[in-house]
Amino acid sequence: MTGQPPIIEIDGISKSFGAFKVLDQLSFNVAPGEKLALIGPSGSGKTTILRILMTLEGIDSGDIRVAGENLYRMQKNGSLQPADENHLHKMRAKIGMVFQLFNLFPHKCVLDNVTLAPMLTKNAPRKQAEEQAMQLLEMVGLASKAKSMPSQLSGGQKQRVAIARALALQPKIMLFDEVTSALDPELVEEVLNVLWRLSEETDMTMLLVTHEMGFAHEFADRVLFFDRGRIVEDGKPDEIFRHPKQERTQAFLKKIIAAGHRV
């Protein structure tokens, strides 16, 4: 991860919803292949960052570059101009996102959920898309459920299908937004195991918003602690979880531990 230019560069971005400033002059870089955990209280801006990277939300100011290209602006007639839909579409292809609530198509079987995007956005032939989908379903332990409907799956299985679907577009970057928070506790581990496998078998860059502090501690190369739209602390997992420097980080982790969570 050293010596290469950042794959994500976030430079002084701000974002408000009405009078509420959710991101405030935020800057950080992510190295290729880095596994980055974003932690902090609800409303601190973590999910908004993922949604902005996925171009589901715009920015009010600042700049974002992904793999060296400006995300929200493009070169046209010798100057930087707001990105058009073609540019955003091209940039989106570099990034996959897995949401908190699965977002599977309920009327399509598991296999069709995974093949749809490559066939629509990359014009992949059905046979090729299905072969790739079966490989991905095998990786997430669900090849036997290929013809099942989402309503026949547990929450953990739905989330694993959602991960396979995001991987089907072969993104360079994967974003995970609280992917275990909607699951029953006994189903959390099966999803986290898939993330472990992904980290071991691919060199994808991964950004993870999570309240699973124990997992973040073991999984991440680096942890960012957010509060009120700013990064309060940035460091290796041991530094953040064992020796936090900032009082705000200390107070947050104290509450997490008091609630019975492992860090």
Secondary structure in CASP SS format (residue, H / E / C, confidence):
PFRMAT SS
TARGET T0000
AUTHOR 0000-0000-0000
METHOD secondary structure of the structure
MODEL  1
M C 1.00
T C 1.00
G C 1.00
Q C 1.00
P C 1.00
P C 1.00
I C 1.00
I E 1.00
E E 1.00
I E 1.00
D E 1.00
G E 1.00
I E 1.00
S E 1.00
K E 1.00
S E 1.00
F E 1.00
G C 1.00
A C 1.00
F E 1.00
K E 1.00
V E 1.00
L E 1.00
D E 1.00
Q E 1.00
L E 1.00
S E 1.00
F E 1.00
N E 1.00
V E 1.00
A C 1.00
P C 1.00
G C 1.00
E C 1.00
K E 1.00
L E 1.00
A E 1.00
L E 1.00
I E 1.00
G C 1.00
P C 1.00
S C 1.00
G C 1.00
S C 1.00
G C 1.00
K H 1.00
T H 1.00
T H 1.00
I H 1.00
L H 1.00
R H 1.00
I H 1.00
L H 1.00
M C 1.00
T C 1.00
L C 1.00
E C 1.00
G C 1.00
I C 1.00
D C 1.00
S E 1.00
G E 1.00
D E 1.00
I E 1.00
R E 1.00
V E 1.00
A C 1.00
G C 1.00
E E 1.00
N E 1.00
L C 1.00
Y C 1.00
R E 1.00
M E 1.00
Q E 1.00
K E 1.00
N C 1.00
G C 1.00
S E 1.00
L E 1.00
Q E 1.00
P E 1.00
A C 1.00
D C 1.00
E H 1.00
N H 1.00
H H 1.00
L H 1.00
H H 1.00
K H 1.00
M H 1.00
R H 1.00
A C 1.00
K C 1.00
I E 1.00
G E 1.00
M E 1.00
V E 1.00
F C 1.00
Q C 1.00
L C 1.00
F C 1.00
N C 1.00
L C 1.00
F C 1.00
P C 1.00
H C 1.00
K C 1.00
C C 1.00
V H 1.00
L H 1.00
D H 1.00
N H 1.00
V H 1.00
T H 1.00
L H 1.00
A H 1.00
P H 1.00
M H 1.00
L H 1.00
T H 1.00
K C 1.00
N C 1.00
A C 1.00
P C 1.00
R H 1.00
K H 1.00
Q H 1.00
A H 1.00
E H 1.00
E H 1.00
Q H 1.00
A H 1.00
M H 1.00
Q H 1.00
L H 1.00
L H 1.00
E H 1.00
M H 1.00
V C 1.00
G C 1.00
L C 1.00
A H 1.00
S H 1.00
K H 1.00
A C 1.00
K C 1.00
S C 1.00
M C 1.00
P H 1.00
S H 1.00
Q H 1.00
L C 1.00
S C 1.00
G H 1.00
G H 1.00
Q H 1.00
K H 1.00
Q H 1.00
R H 1.00
V H 1.00
A H 1.00
I H 1.00
A H 1.00
R H 1.00
A H 1.00
L H 1.00
A C 1.00
L C 1.00
Q C 1.00
P C 1.00
K C 1.00
I E 1.00
M E 1.00
L E 1.00
F E 1.00
D E 1.00
E C 1.00
V C 1.00
T C 1.00
S C 1.00
A C 1.00
L C 1.00
D C 1.00
P H 1.00
E H 1.00
L H 1.00
V H 1.00
E H 1.00
E H 1.00
V H 1.00
L H 1.00
N H 1.00
V H 1.00
L H 1.00
W H 1.00
R H 1.00
L H 1.00
S H 1.00
E H 1.00
E H 1.00
T C 1.00
D C 1.00
M C 1.00
T E 1.00
M E 1.00
L E 1.00
L E 1.00
V E 1.00
T C 1.00
H C 1.00
E C 1.00
M H 1.00
G H 1.00
F H 1.00
A H 1.00
H H 1.00
E H 1.00
F H 1.00
A C 1.00
D C 1.00
R E 1.00
V E 1.00
L E 1.00
F E 1.00
F E 1.00
D E 1.00
R C 1.00
G C 1.00
R E 1.00
I E 1.00
V E 1.00
E E 1.00
D E 1.00
G E 1.00
K C 1.00
P H 1.00
D H 1.00
E H 1.00
I H 1.00
F H 1.00
R H 1.00
H C 1.00
P C 1.00
K C 1.00
Q C 1.00
E H 1.00
R H 1.00
T H 1.00
Q H 1.00
A H 1.00
F H 1.00
L H 1.00
K H 1.00
K H 1.00
I H 1.00
I H 1.00
A H 1.00
A C 1.00
G C 1.00
H C 1.00
R C 1.00
V C 1.00
END
